[in-house]
Amino acid sequence: MPSEFVRHRTRLAQRRVTIGLYDPWTAEAARLEAQRLLGEFAVGHDPAAEKAKEKALATIAELGERFIDQYISNHLKSSTQGEYTRAIKLFITPQMGRLKIVEVLRSDVATFHHAMRNIFYQANRVVGVLSVMLAQAELWGLRPEGYNPCRGIKKFKEEKRERFLSLQELKKLGETLEIEQHKNPYVTHFFRLLILTGCRLGEIQMLKWGYVDFESSILRLPDLKTGKKTVYLGAAAADELKRIPKVIGNPHVICGNIEGQFLADIQAPWQRVRKAAGIEDVRIHDLRHMFAS
């Protein structure tokens, strides 16, 4: 698609600055923008050089911050925002943060991916997040278009598995959650409800008090992957819900740190809980198996 641009010659070189794609710009608007850019050249500013310098200096760590601030909050579902943010803060920034955005090669991504081979499920998902970040960097003009170094990275084979907790492990998890309750009671309530209801992570994470019918002992969950869903509560699940304190102005059962919002980041506390309980190979999804069994 054709673009509007302005040229300016200095003693050393000719500069060409792209204004934008032809369609969104009228001839008059492009003319005014060109006059503004030429005015900047006249007083010694060089928009093209400044933009090139910005691209050359920007790091993956800086891209991560901008991606969290401008992309994640505006383009991802609430249930996914925590996963992306955690991938950036716990893996991408610590391991690749110092690399310049324009210098990231496929070999860098392959090395990064391989280093996480002992947590291969996580490794595949983190590289997926990095791929979206670098694609967005292209749109922001921070990388050349058409080359995403995450493409071609072979994912680790993921085998479906069922991990059940033994009675001893379940007891240890219960003891750990009791300790966790003093730090954040909503974390403890969240994991107990997963075990006692068999619901998906997002169904409990975004559960609202309006969905809870204590009289009939059911949850009426709307707009899910499988359509509207009714969950019948056992006595233990109903009792757990009754123990959860309500927060005025917050409709969610599992309240987060932001006023009126649910607890967005569940992965970080789960890493802490499962390590303390000695069940580091257990995923949050595995807790649903306990209900089914």
N, C-alpha and C positions, 0 to 999 in steps of 0.2 A: 504494500500500500504506500503511495507517495507521501512524502513528508515535507513540511515547510522548514526552511533553515535560513540562516543568515551567515554571510562570510565577512571576515575582517582580516586585513593584512597588517602585520606588524613588521618591524625591521628584521626579525628573525624568522618568521613563518607566517603562513596563512592559517587562520582559524575558521572553523566551520562549526556552528552551534545549531543543533536541531531544535526547532521550536515545538513541533508536535506533528501528529498525523494530519494529513490534508483534510479529511472529512470533518473532524470536530471544529476546525478553525475556519472562520470566514476569512476572505482576503483582507478585509479591514482590520480584523483582530490580529491576524498574523503580522500585518504592517506595523501596528502599534507595538507589538511585542518585539519586532525587529528594531524599531526605534529605541526601545528601552534598552535592549542588549547593546546596541551601538553606543548608547549613552554611557553604559558601564565601561565599555572599551575606552571611551574618550577620557574617562577619569582614572584610567589605570587598572580597572578591574578586568579580569579575564575569566568569564564564566566557564569556558571550555577547560582551561587549565585547572581551575578550582575543582571542577567536577572530576577531572582525571586524577587529581591529587586525592580527592575523597575516596575514589574507587581504589586507588593504590594502597591507601593506608588502612582502610576499614578491615577489621578482623572478624572472624567467626563469632567471637564473644560479643562484639558490638552488633552483629547481625542477629544474634540470639535475643539480645535485649529489645531490639526494634521489632523483631518477629513476635515476641511475647506481647509487646505493647500495642502493635498496630494490626497484627494478623490474627493471632489466636483469639483475642477477645471479640473480634468482629466477624470472624468467618467460621468458627468451629462451634459445635454443640457444647453446651455446658459440661456434659459428661466426658467430653474428649479433651477439654482445655487442660485439665489437670495432668493427663497423660503426656501431652505435648510439652507442657512446662517442665514437668519432672524429667523428661528425656533430655531437654536442653540443659537444665541446671545440674543434673547429676552425672550426665555422660558427655554430651556434646561440648559444652563450654570447658569443663575440666580437661578433656583430652585433646580438643581441637581448637580451643578458643584463641590461641596465639597465632594460628595460621591466617594469612591474608585471604580474604574472600576470593580474590582473583587468582590466587595461586593454588587453590585446592585441586588436587588431581585424583584420578580414579585410584591410583596406588595409595594415596593417603586414606581414602575411604576404605579400601580393602584392608589396610593395616589396622585401622580403627575397628572395623567389623570383626576381624580375626581375633583381636585382643579381648573381645567379649564372648569368645567361643564357649566358655563355661556357663554362660547365661544366654544360650542361643536364642530363646524366645524373645528375650529383651533386646538382644543384638539386632535381630531382624526389624523390630519395631522402631528402634532408635535410628537406624539407617533410613527407614521410611520417613521419619520426621526430618532428618537432615536433608533428604531429597526435596521435600516440600520447601524447606528453608532456602535452598539454593535456587530452586525454580523461582521463588519469590524475589530473590536477589537479582535475578535477570530482569524481572519486571520493574524493579527499583533502579535499574541501571548500574548495579554494582558488580555484575559479571557479564561477560560476553554472552550473547544469546545463542541457544542451540547446543550447548554442551553442559550436561548435568553429570558430574563425575560419579553419581550414585547409580546411574544406569549401568547395567551389566554386572553389578555386584551380585554374586550368586548367594541366595539366602541359605541359611542352615536348614536342613531338613527338620520339619516339625512333625512329630508323631503324636497322634491323639493319645491321651493318657487319662487314667482315672486314679487319683491319689486319695485314698481314704485315711483319715486319722484313726489311730488306735485309741482305745479308751484311755490309756496312759497319756498319749499326746493330747487328747481332747481335754483331759484334766489339767495338764500343764498350760494349755492355751487359756482355759478358764481362769486359772490363777494369774496368768499374765494380764489378762483383760481386767481383772480386779485391780491390779496395780495401775494399769493404764487409765482406769476410771478417775483416778485422782489428778491426772494430767489433763485429760479431755474426756468427759463422760460420753460425749456423742460418738467418739471413736469406738468405745466399748459397746454402746447400744447398737451401732451400725453392724459390727461383726456378729453380735449375738442374733440380731434379726436375720442376717443372711443364713445362719445355721438353722434357725428355728422356723423360717418360712420357705426356704428354697428359692427365693426370688433372685433375679439377676442383680448385679451390682448397681446398675443405674436405677432399677426399680426402688431399691431401698434408699439410695443416695438422694434421689429427687422425690421421695415420698412426701406427700403433704397430709396434714391432719384432715383435710376435707375428703381424702380418699379412705379414711379409716372409719369403719362402722363397728363400734364396740358392742352395740346391742345385738347385731347379727354375727359378730366375730368374723368379719370379712374385710378385705381390702378391695376397693374398686379402682383398678389402675387403668387410666385412659391412654390412648394414643401410643401404644407400644408396637414393637416389630410385628407381633402377631395379632394386633388389634386390641380392643378392650379386653380386660382380663380380670377375673375374680379370683382372689386368693383366700382360701379358708384358713382361719387362724386356729391353731391349737391353743390350749390353755396357757402353755409356757410363753408362746409368742404374744398373746393378748396381755399377759401379765407384764412382759418386758415393755410393751408399748405404753402401758399405764404408768410405768416407772420413769418414763422419759419426760423431763420438764419442758413445758411449752414456753416459747419466748414471744412476748407481745410484739406484734408487727412482723413476725416471721412465720409464714405458713408451713414451713418445712419441719418434718419430724427430726431429721438429722441436721442441726443448725451449724453453719460455718462461722468463720471469724468476721466475715463481711456482713453488715447489718441487712437482714432480710433474705440472705442467701443460704443455700445448703452447703455442706462441707464438701468443697471441690476436690481437694487432694486427699485421696484415701490411700494411694500407693505408698507415700512416705511413712505414714504411721504403720501400715502393714509390714513394711520392711523392718521397722523397729520391733513390732510385736512378734513377728515370726522368728526373728533372731533371738529374742529373749526367751521364747518358748522352745527353742531348739528344733524348729520345723521349717528351716530355710528353703526347702524344696517345695513347700506348699504354696500354691497360688490362691488368690482370693476366690477364683472360680471354683476351686476344689471344695470350698466350704459348702457349696450347694449340694455336693455329693453326700455330705453328712445327713442332710435332711432326707434325701432320697433313700439312703440306706437305713 
